[in-house]
Amino acid sequence: MGDQVEIVDYEPAWPAMFAELGSGLRGALGDVAARIDHIGSTSVPGLAAKPVIDIQISVRSFEPLDAFRLPLEAIGFVYRAENPERTKRYFRETPGRRRTHVHVRCLGSFSQQFPLLFRDYLRCHPADTTEYAAVKRRWAAEFQDDRHGYTEAKDPFVWSVIRRADAWAQHTGWTPGPSDA
């Protein structure tokens, strides 16, 4: 895929790809991972996406780092210590493996709840999912060689969805369901 922004039609195999990865992660991490969830656009049926499986591992604490870093490295993930986002620890696949983003976040934090709420809301609101796909395709065409620009361009739409998702959560009493793996 390189550094270009590529949006593809939903691939029905994505959940199975996550399930295989999630099973390996659960085996490696055991109880260190309070949750292991399929997040991001590949986790929403019917949503066009970059063909990258995003996984969120929820831990009770970032310390000690080695509690999750060593098991993740042992199964082929590379810790990206230079990640500037302080609310997560970030891992990627080793060269030659399928593109995978692993986001380790603290259980119960805003940054951990956000992708779960966003995912669950979109799963229940097909019109928003369709609109999001159109937004992603439009910005991917404009920012094909600029991942940062692409992400920034879709931010206003993402925040408009999260506002609706928050209202939906308040109305329905949403809480995250069981861990995906």
C-alpha positions in Angstrom: 0.0 0.0 0.0 2.9 2.4 0.5 2.2 5.8 1.9 -0.7 6.6 -0.5 -4.2 6.9 0.9 -6.2 4.1 -0.6 -9.9 3.5 0.2 -11.3 0.2 -0.9 -14.8 -1.3 -0.8 -15.7 -3.2 2.4 -14.1 -6.6 2.4 -16.2 -9.3 4.2 -13.0 -11.1 5.1 -11.8 -8.3 7.5 -13.6 -9.7 10.6 -12.0 -13.1 10.0 -8.6 -11.4 9.6 -9.2 -9.6 12.9 -10.3 -12.9 14.6 -7.1 -14.6 13.7 -5.0 -11.7 14.9 -7.1 -11.3 18.0 -6.7 -14.9 18.9 -2.9 -14.7 18.6 -2.9 -11.5 20.7 -5.1 -13.0 23.4 -2.8 -16.0 23.6 0.3 -13.8 23.9 -1.1 -11.3 26.3 -3.5 -13.3 28.5 -4.9 -11.2 31.3 -2.6 -8.3 30.6 -5.1 -7.3 28.0 -8.4 -6.4 29.7 -10.0 -6.1 26.2 -8.9 -6.8 22.6 -11.2 -5.1 20.1 -11.5 -4.7 16.3 -11.8 -0.9 15.8 -11.5 1.4 12.8 -13.3 1.3 9.5 -12.6 -2.3 8.8 -14.7 -3.2 11.9 -17.9 -1.6 10.5 -19.8 -3.9 8.0 -20.2 -2.2 4.7 -17.9 0.7 5.3 -15.2 1.5 2.7 -11.8 1.7 4.3 -8.1 1.7 4.0 -7.2 -2.0 4.0 -5.6 -1.9 7.4 -6.8 -3.9 10.4 -6.9 -1.6 13.5 -6.8 -3.4 16.8 -7.2 -1.8 20.3 -5.7 -3.5 23.3 -7.1 -2.1 26.6 -4.7 -2.4 29.5 -5.2 -1.4 33.1 -1.9 0.6 33.1 0.9 1.6 30.7 3.4 0.5 33.3 5.2 -1.7 33.2 5.6 -1.2 29.5 7.3 -4.6 29.1 4.1 -6.4 30.3 2.6 -5.9 26.9 5.6 -4.7 24.8 7.6 -8.0 25.1 4.6 -10.3 24.3 3.7 -8.1 21.3 7.2 -8.1 20.0 7.5 -11.8 20.5 4.6 -12.4 18.0 5.9 -10.0 15.4 4.8 -6.4 16.3 7.2 -3.5 16.4 6.8 -0.9 19.2 6.7 2.7 17.8 8.1 4.6 20.8 8.2 7.8 18.6 4.4 7.9 18.4 3.5 11.4 19.6 0.0 10.5 20.9 0.5 10.1 24.7 -2.8 8.4 25.3 -1.7 5.3 23.6 1.2 3.0 22.9 1.5 2.1 19.2 2.7 -1.0 17.4 2.9 -2.0 13.8 3.5 -5.2 11.8 7.0 -6.3 10.9 8.2 -5.6 7.3 6.6 -8.0 4.9 3.5 -8.7 6.9 -0.1 -7.4 6.3 -0.6 -3.8 7.4 -1.9 -3.8 11.0 -2.1 -1.0 13.6 -2.2 -2.0 17.2 -3.3 0.7 19.6 -2.7 0.0 23.3 -4.8 2.3 25.5 -5.8 2.5 29.2 -9.1 0.8 30.0 -11.8 3.3 30.7 -10.0 6.3 29.3 -11.7 8.7 26.8 -9.2 7.6 24.1 -10.1 3.9 24.7 -13.9 4.5 24.8 -13.9 6.8 21.7 -13.2 4.2 19.0 -15.6 1.7 20.5 -18.5 4.2 20.7 -17.7 5.5 17.1 -17.6 1.9 15.8 -20.8 0.8 17.6 -22.7 3.9 16.5 -21.8 3.5 12.9 -22.7 -0.2 13.0 -26.2 0.9 14.1 -26.6 3.9 11.7 -26.2 2.9 8.1 -26.9 6.3 6.7 -24.0 7.8 8.7 -21.8 4.9 7.5 -22.7 5.6 3.9 -22.0 9.3 4.4 -18.7 8.5 6.1 -17.6 6.3 3.1 -18.3 9.2 0.7 -16.3 11.6 2.9 -13.4 9.2 3.1 -13.4 8.7 -0.7 -13.6 12.4 -1.4 -10.7 13.3 0.9 -8.6 10.2 -0.2 -8.8 11.5 -3.8 -7.7 15.0 -2.8 -5.0 13.9 -0.3 -3.8 10.7 -2.0 -0.2 11.3 -1.1 -0.8 13.0 2.2 -2.0 10.7 5.0 -1.9 13.5 7.6 -3.9 15.9 5.3 -6.4 13.1 4.7 -6.9 12.5 8.5 -7.2 16.2 9.2 -9.7 16.7 6.4 -12.1 14.1 7.7 -11.8 15.2 11.3 -14.8 17.6 11.2 -17.0 14.8 10.0 -15.7 12.4 12.6 -16.4 14.9 15.4 -19.9 15.5 14.1 -20.5 11.7 14.2 -19.1 11.4 17.7 -21.5 14.2 18.9 -24.4 12.2 17.5 -22.9 9.0 18.9 -22.7 10.6 22.4 -26.4 11.6 22.2 -27.2 8.1 21.1 -25.2 6.6 24.0 -27.0 8.9 26.4 -30.4 7.8 25.0 -29.6 4.1 24.8 -27.4 3.7 27.8 -24.6 2.4 25.6 -21.7 0.6 27.1 -19.0 -1.4 25.3 -20.1 -5.0 24.8 -17.8 -7.9 25.6 -14.2 -7.9 24.3 -13.8 -9.1 20.7 -11.0 -11.5 21.5 
